[in-house]
Amino acid sequence: MNPFVSICIPAYKRILFLKRLLESIVIQTYNDFEVIISDDSDDDSVKEVLAQYENHVHIRYYKNERGLGTPANWNRAISKAEGQWIKLMHDDDWFASPESLASFVEFADNDHPFIFSAYYTVSATSGRKLHRLLEFKEMIKEEPGILFAKNVIGPPSVTLINKNILESYDERLKWRVDIEFYMRVLNQTKSYHYIDMPLINVGLNESQVTQSAINNPKIELPEGWLLLKEYGVMPLRNIRIYDAWWRLFRNMNIRNKDQLLSYVNENWPEVILAMLNDERKVPSSFLKVGVMSKFFMMLSYFKNRSMADKDVAV
């Protein structure tokens, strides 16, 4: 008989983190689950660690013939799942309490195919911080693109997803991969269930993609372009999404079309080019002051929003 939940772990060498996660799985009060390990390592370090847990939890181990990277390794782990519910867990995250999985499963039914919880981020330098869904609660149902402005859901480890949602993570993406996945899921389900308890600890460390992607135009701009290509420009009618693009250009110091094309030589939408032109006219010293940057962004938005009123192919 298949398990109810598949805990899918894409692993890569980080043995101490993986052991912490496995220890948190072993003590879960809910036990109708399997553990799937998709190993992207070029050595046997992960396999050797799993031997310590084979008598404590049901683990199915898969060694990739070649390194897949993220998010292909996420998809590989999920593809092996036999459970009705998918609990993707990054190897540097872990369950916050022995009751965490039981709390997720409590709401796992046909009415709640997409579930996520509050969570803690945990860092050796900045300590523990609680993250709750405090804004955009209804908006992410109506306009999932608002996640481009702020990922109020969190990383994949905080989710539980019904296997009938036939979506996979877009392997062209690295930095925006989770929000783009959530956008597709929300467009399909039009709903979610949020658990206002921190059920997951999300580890922060220097080896994460996040550390190399933030404000990196070589990553941010191609991924932003792909989102425009997939979802069009209509989401920019929302001032928060417009502001997210404004801040992106500001933070990466993209000041003109030539700079933009040097990273992504494509036919960028008119509304994006108009925004960039407006931002170029504002002195950089003004953009460094948050309230002034916001003021000029609003002027640009009200001037250009009609360009996003009609969706156009990118």
Residue, then its C-alpha position, 0 to 999 in steps of 0.5 A: m500500500n502506498p504511503f500517504v506522504s512522500i518526503c522528497i529530498p534533493a541531496y547534495k553532499r551537505i551531510l551535516f544538514l542532511k543528518r539534521l533533517l533526517e533526525s527531525i523526520v525520525i521523530q515525527t509523530y505522524n508516520d505514514f510516509e516514505v522518504i525519497i532521496s535524489d542524490d546529486s553528489d559526486d561521491d558516496s557521502v550521502k549514501e553512507v549517511l543514509a545507512q545510519y537511518e535505514n532501521h528507523v525510516h523507510i528510505r528509497y535512494y536514487k543516485n543521479e548518474r550525472g549532477l542535475g543541479t537545481p531544480a532538476n534534482w527537485n523534479r527527479a526526487i518528486s518523480k519517484a514519489e508514490g505518496q498522494w501528497i508531496k512534501l519537498m524538503h531541501d536538505d538544509d531545512w528541517f521540521a520545526s517540531p515532532e508534530s509538524l508533519a501531522s499538522f500538515v496532514e490534518f488539512a490534506d484533503n481534496d479541498h486543500p490541494f495546495i498547503f503551506s505554513a509559517y516558518y522560521t529562517v535560521s542563520a548562524t549569524s542572524g539567529r531565528k526569524l519568524h515568517r508569517l503570511l501577513e500580506f497579499k492573502e487574497m491577492i495571491k489568489e486573484e493575481p499570483g504574479i504578486l509573488f514577483a514583488k514578494n514571495v509571501i509563501g516561502p521556499p518549497s520546504v514549507t509546502l505540501i502539494n497534492k500529487n494530482i497537481l501535475e506541475s513541475y519546477d521550470e528547469r530554466l530557472k534558478w532564482r525565481v523557480d519557486i514563485e513561478f511554480y506557485m504562480r502556475v499552481l495558484n492559477q490552477t487551484k485558485s485557492y490555498h490553505y495556510i497554516d499559521m504555525p511555524l512548522i518548518n525551519v529554513g536554514l540560511n547558509e552561503s551555499q544557497v543559490t539565493q546568495s549568488a542570485i540576488n541583484n545579479p543581472k546575469i540571473e535576474l534579467p533572463e529569468g524576469w524575461l522568461l516570466l514576461k514571456e510566459y505571463g505577458v505584461m498584464p500583471l504590471r497593471n498591479i502597482r506592486i508588481y510594477d514597483a518590483w520591476w522598478r526596484l529590480f532595475r534600480n538595485m542592479n543599476i540598469r539605466n538604459k536599454d543598451q544595458l538591458l539588451s546586453y544581458v537579454n537581447e530580446n524584444w522587451p515590452e513597451v511598458i518595461l522600456a518606458m519604465l526604464n526610460d523614466e528611471r533613467k531620468v531620475p538622478s541615482s542619488f534620488l533613487k537611493v532614498g526609498v521614499m523618493s524612489k517610490f514617488f518617481m515609481m508612482l509617477s511612472y506607473f500612472k503614466n505607463r500603466s495603460m501599456a499593460d492594460k492589453d496583454v501582448a505577446v512577448 
